[in-house]
Amino acid sequence: MAARDPGAGEAPALVTPAEYVARARVVRAWTLRHLAHDGRAPSTGLPWRSFRRSTAEPDYSDTWYDASQLLADARLARLGDPAAGGGLALQVRHLEHHRAPADGGYYGRGGVAADWCAGPDQYADDNALVGLALLAAADAAHGPAAAAYLQRAASVAAFLTQSGLWDDTFGGGFWWNSRRGDTIEGKPSQSNGLAALLFLRLHAATGAAHWRVWAERTLAWLDAHLWDGDRRLYRYCVRYAVPSERRGRVVEERYFNYDQGILIECLAEHAVQRGDAVALGRAQAIAGTLEEAFWDGELGGFVLEAGVPQVFLVYSAWLTPALLRLAAVDPAPRWSALARRNAAALHARLHDPTQPGAYAHRAWRTPEGQVAIDPTRHTAAQAWMQHAWAALAAPC
């Protein structure tokens, strides 16, 4: 696949909102043809839709992959796409197959045919993303469906706050998963950032003060424990020094691109709700650091981890909606220009012109300096590219 870096000094070709919508629809159409699985519940006869993890892993669906597709389809539905809107209920029904009846949280993985579900581990980031996707679906739906999605999103947030995923270890914060600390992920920026964003959006949707309190509590913990003022980025996580024995404390001095995107979006949201100039300044500082820390034009986007020459479509595409959310608060043209350039570079490097709407999973630089491509198609990568195109059509 040929690639061309639009370059820091070159504005990508202008595309109209209608063209961006068309691109999002083409991505969704490919995903439906090749990765969707439609089923019907034997007990109720109601249809549902799951998504295969990837073309290489067709037998199971990951909760956060399905949530990513729900989020992308809700964004497209809000632009007036009836097909995307009509699929929301199908996708929500499948996600319920991953839900733990005892506590309302979601497990991380299940069979694509809804014939099994993995447990007992539950992940804070998966659950927060499900909650955000349900809120987006509520915004795109009407009547009883919208109310049901909002109620389910609130139950996900309640699970996060009541399940023990937040505790006093390291002064607070959400663990990555319900095993609470026996892996190197510890308490990561992305889990806490997604949870804070969910709480903020629930507060906006319901007016309930306790969700604002939880959002501010989570953001305060992130600022105290993971913000790096010198790098103007959030560190990866704080964890046990010896995870297998749950002892000691280490802050991982690693930096991941989509952690920053999540926090840019979260801080921009907080700035809108609270008129918080400090939060807006923090979002601007992070966004202003993205190119220096993560951009690799030859690979076609933002590398996942600073200093590691590897671009994953899903994580780089994640930054486009985040930058557009910042642009909606701070109209400086650099944010929307960078959002467009990111999508254009990813498309140039990872889109397969022989299969319109299909994108490769990742690109990386070999030890010999060559660019290698993994052509596997992943639902989450497809979903976030669809989301990016739809966001560019109508930033909000």
MOLIN-V510691 format. One record per helix or strand of 3 or more residues. SS is the DSSP state (2 for helix, 1 for strand). FROM is the first residue (numbers start at 1). TO is the last residue. If there is no record, write none. Layout:
BEGIN
ss from to
SS FROM TO
SS FROM TO
END
This chain:
BEGIN
ss from to
2 17 35
1 36 40
1 47 51
1 60 62
2 63 78
2 82 98
1 109 111
2 124 140
2 143 162
2 169 171
2 189 206
2 209 225
1 237 239
2 243 245
1 250 252
2 257 274
2 277 294
1 310 312
2 313 329
2 333 350
1 362 365
1 371 374
2 379 393
END
